[in-house]
Amino acid sequence: MSADAAVPIAWDLLKWAVTAIKRPIRYVMSSKSFAEGLQEEVQNLENEVQRVHFLVEQARNNARKFLDVFTTWEKKSDDALKEVQDLLGDFENETKTCCYGTLPDPKCRYQFSRRAEGKIKVIKELAQKWSGFKELNDISFSDPAPGNVTATNQGKDVVQSTTATASASSASTSNALSEDGVFESRTAIIRDIMGALADNSNSVVGVYGMGGVGKSTLLVDVERRIRGEKQFDLIAKADVSQNPDIKRIQGEIAHDLGLSDIKNEEHASLRAKLLHKRLEYEEREKKKVLIILDNLWEQLDLKSVGIPCGLDNKVRGCKLLLTSRNQNVLQKEMGCDKDFLLNMLEEKEAKILFERMVGDKVHDDEFRTLADEALRRCAGLPLLLDAMAKQLKRASLPEWRDALNQIEWSTNEGISGVINKVLQLSYDHLESEDAKSLLQLCVAYGVSKPSIENLVRYGYGLGIFRKDSRMIEARDRLSTLIRTLQASSLLLDNGGTDGLKIHDLVHDFVAQFVLRDRPLLVLKDKDMLETQLQNERLKSCSALCFPYVDIKDFPKELDCPELRIFLLFTNNKSLEVPDSYFNSMRKLAVLNLTGVRLTRSPTPFQFLENLHTLSLHSCSLEDAAILGELKGLQILSFVNSKIERLPKEIGQLVELRLLDLNHCSHLQIIEMGLLGRLIKLEELYMENSFDRWNPMEQIQPTNVSLIELNHMKNLCTLHVSIPDPSVLPEDLDVKKLTKYKIRIGNARRWSEDQGSRILDLKLDPTSDVLRKGCIQSLLSKTDDLCLAGLNGSEQSICALYQEGFPKLKHLVVNNSLSIHHILQWRSFSAFEMLESLHLYSLFNLTKICSSHISSSKSFSRLKVIRVQSCDKMEVLFPLSILRGLPQLEDIKVFNCNLMRGIVDADDCGKVELQNLRVMNLQHLPNIKNFFAVGTAPSNSISEDQVGTQITFFNRQQVTFYQKNIILITFSYLC
């Protein structure tokens, strides 16, 4: 071999030798770097695990089972993290020194670095897998419906996190009231009820008493006391009522338990299975669960609801608190272990309540005797006390005497007579005949909690509102009438958005006395069908209601010539309406058919010339063309019905004011030109329904196009989905809309709708939809906006609409890579009406405001802010901006890896959070102080402060008004 040939070989050998020596030297000299790298990867994995724990808790609440792939990786992660912690814990031993502590031991350091390098690779793979668990279905599944293939995955139990709460109680000055403002007689029974519930030998506790005595109100006080003393881990409540709707009862209980998956099940038996599984899980976890069932009239089959029980209907795994008018219902039918009688208010308590409502007038000499007489006649019934007090509060002395005389002259006797007399008095004093008609409609409705939306639709059909009223006028009028009836205690406020309740006493009074000449029938059981439907009384009946009665077959025809409202609710999907069924009902104005089947022909509606409102809910409809002859229809609803095509015959219903196609998931075709012919239509609802709009340029259109909406000059309310933004016409007339819910581009909302003018937009980089005139017009008046997929040139939200979103109250922005700021320019005034701001997965968002806005009104009305997975944000607010948020109530920040503090102290001074009630900070690995680290004033932490929650705040710089704060939560903060 020549010398020239040997040189390359020698050089290669030298490089190999250097590399072989360099690798172990790197392991020895860089052991600390390997330890730091391993710690960083462990932190990344822990962050991903903590993020997924929110999905784990949601799955647990819905009694889901966990997928094998999830449980496998969860176990691998647990094992890997334990091994890594052991490795890091032994780091000092693994890097010990030799030669009496003067030199490092290269062998130990080498071994540690090699092991750490391997673990870094493992931890990275695990973190990458966890990052793929983004949705509930990625980690868990629900049991299949009967008949489906059973999944083989096994579940795994999880542990839910806890929060700290604080609350304040009110006090009363009267010696007849307890410390929290409850009458002493009620306080005593509340104490007894709580004692009975605490006794392990009692599973079912009941309260009984006559109608109007205050049983439901008592339950509110009991629930508040139980929550305050944390006697139970979970409390759920449902109103059973005289005509129990099992699905509604299940929904109310599931809502309180956080069991949201129940909404996905239509059948009551499957809903019961979900609820049963959830309650059994809580039993295994040894959680104490209380279920409150209010207003039982007869035995309730607990199994059909989903409450675990034995063959004797005896509850298992939870406790029940029940109320009923009848003690036998509690003792004999529901098996109460302990029951308590709720009597009327004591004389002293009734007097306090009456005087509080009427005012100082009762102390005047001329009124004192009459006040005593009024109290005597009310007999301590809170309902009557309230009705009497409202009637007499502003009345003159003659009116007081006249009111008491009218009661005295009535022929009714006993306490029932008193009830009817007082209710008659309240009813007769209604100045509006429309209010009386509305009250009668509520009674004919046949449920204790009538839906406001159904009341306006039924009332419109019955002519309660002024002839040819616009729908918005009818809604306004309904609101006024409801307030009138509530002021007279004939309707009760049940809370919530649809919160009406009619008391049983009022219901019975109206049915028995007001409508004695125009009777109504509420057929609550199948036995009544055989007797009542053959009764001569049907010929004079004005209203007929079947509230979820187990009907097998309809009678072929009913003789009801005076009937004006017919309501049928059933779960029997095979039930068919006979063709001749409505032949005698020529005066019928309102018809609701829920859960029935309608065949193609001949039509059962051929003689209903006066029908104005038709609701076909959850029905199976072979051909909607049979409705084309109902020329007088003003309200038509197909909610949740199985209908595939809306034919041209519907276009003949030119008197329609409202068309509801919500949740008609099978609807594929709306024939071209149909919508344009409905020239009087004011409200069109198509949520989760038809979305196959024809493009404008299609030569042979097979479906309706959006431009037809321009022909509907009276349209003011529109709920619609437009998956393909390209079908949106540039000149679509949206200026006429006063209420809308428009979703474009398959937008997915991360929060509940909160406004009446809602716009959801999911864009792609090639879309120009934001520049269309109709969208800019919508942005000018939208009050609830959700934006996703903003990946264009705009770096701030305010750049999307130059006028500053003048009406916007609620803003949600998610998954938008181009967004760096929400508000960019200091001099720009925007978001002046904004109340809530939700920011999710904005990976390039650095600041809410690019500079301080102290001279602007922007965000001045902000109450709620949510920030989640915005990894480039280091602070939430500069101090100068936070001072301009006087109404801020709720702060929640999750999973922001670079977040150093809530406030960046860009100037000196104090922070006063006067209205803050909730602050929830979770999974913020770099946050240590309320002020961003390195920017807080030097005196930000006083010497006497100890503990995480104390040192996190600066007493001299941050002032909280503790009486208002009800929740502060810290989780996984460094």
Salt bridges, closest charged atoms under 4 A:
ASP12 OD1 - LYS15 NZ 3.96
GLU48 OE1 - ARG51 NH2 2.87
GLU74 OE1 - LYS156 NZ 3.18
ASP79 OD2 - LYS75 NZ 2.96
GLU83 OE1 - LYS119 NZ 2.50
ASP86 OD2 - LYS82 NZ 3.51
GLU94 OE2 - ARG115 NH1 3.59
GLU117 OE2 - ARG26 NH2 3.77
GLU135 OE2 - ARG748 NH1 2.88
ASP143 OD1 - LYS65 NZ 3.69
ASP143 OD2 - LYS277 NZ 2.51
ASP180 OD2 - ARG224 NH1 3.44
ASP180 OD2 - ARG225 NE 2.48
ASP221 OD1 - ARG224 NH2 3.06
GLU223 OE2 - ARG227 NH2 2.93
ASP239 OD2 - LYS449 NZ 3.57
ASP239 OD2 - LYS501 NZ 3.94
GLU252 OE2 - ARG248 NH1 2.80
GLU252 OE2 - LYS449 NZ 3.93
ASP256 OD1 - HIS255 ND1 3.51
ASP261 OD2 - ARG64 NE 2.59
GLU266 OE2 - LYS573 NZ 3.19
GLU280 OE1 - HIS276 ND1 3.62
GLU282 OE2 - ARG60 NH2 2.77
GLU282 OE2 - ARG278 NE 2.76
ASP337 OD1 - LYS314 NZ 2.79
GLU355 OE1 - HIS363 NE2 3.99
ASP365 OD1 - ARG368 NH1 2.98
GLU373 OE2 - ARG376 NH2 2.49
GLU373 OE2 - ARG377 NH2 2.84
ASP386 OD2 - LYS390 NZ 3.39
GLU408 OE1 - ARG377 NH2 2.44
GLU433 OE2 - LYS436 NZ 3.62
ASP434 OD2 - ARG477 NH2 3.34
GLU453 OE2 - ARG457 NE 2.70
GLU453 OE1 - ARG475 NH1 2.80
ASP468 OD1 - ARG657 NH2 3.61
GLU473 OE1 - ARG466 NH2 3.10
ASP504 OD2 - ARG325 NH2 3.74
ASP508 OD2 - ARG325 NH1 3.99
ASP508 OD1 - HIS507 ND1 3.57
GLU536 OE1 - LYS539 NZ 3.50
ASP550 OD1 - LYS552 NZ 3.55
ASP559 OD2 - LYS539 NZ 3.92
GLU562 OE1 - LYS587 NZ 2.92
GLU576 OE2 - ARG597 NH1 2.56
GLU622 OE2 - ARG597 NH2 3.27
GLU622 OE1 - ARG600 NH1 3.91
ASP623 OD2 - ARG600 NE 3.83
GLU629 OE1 - LYS631 NZ 3.41
GLU649 OE2 - LYS648 NZ 3.75
GLU655 OE1 - ARG657 NH1 3.13
GLU655 OE1 - LYS680 NZ 3.01
ASP660 OD2 - ARG457 NH2 3.00
GLU671 OE2 - ARG645 NE 2.91
GLU683 OE1 - ARG475 NH2 2.72
GLU687 OE1 - HIS719 ND1 3.93
GLU687 OE1 - LYS741 NZ 3.27
GLU687 OE2 - ARG743 NH1 3.56
ASP753 OD2 - LYS741 NZ 3.00
ASP753 OD1 - ARG743 NH2 2.93
ASP753 OD1 - ARG749 NE 3.00
ASP760 OD2 - ARG743 NE 2.49
ASP760 OD1 - ARG749 NH2 2.54
ASP783 OD2 - ARG757 NH2 3.74
ASP784 OD1 - ARG749 NH1 3.07
GLU874 OE1 - ARG900 NE 2.79
ASP890 OD1 - ARG866 NH1 3.04
ASP890 OD2 - LYS892 NZ 3.09
ASP907 OD2 - ARG883 NH1 3.08
ASP944 OD2 - ARG955 NH1 3.52
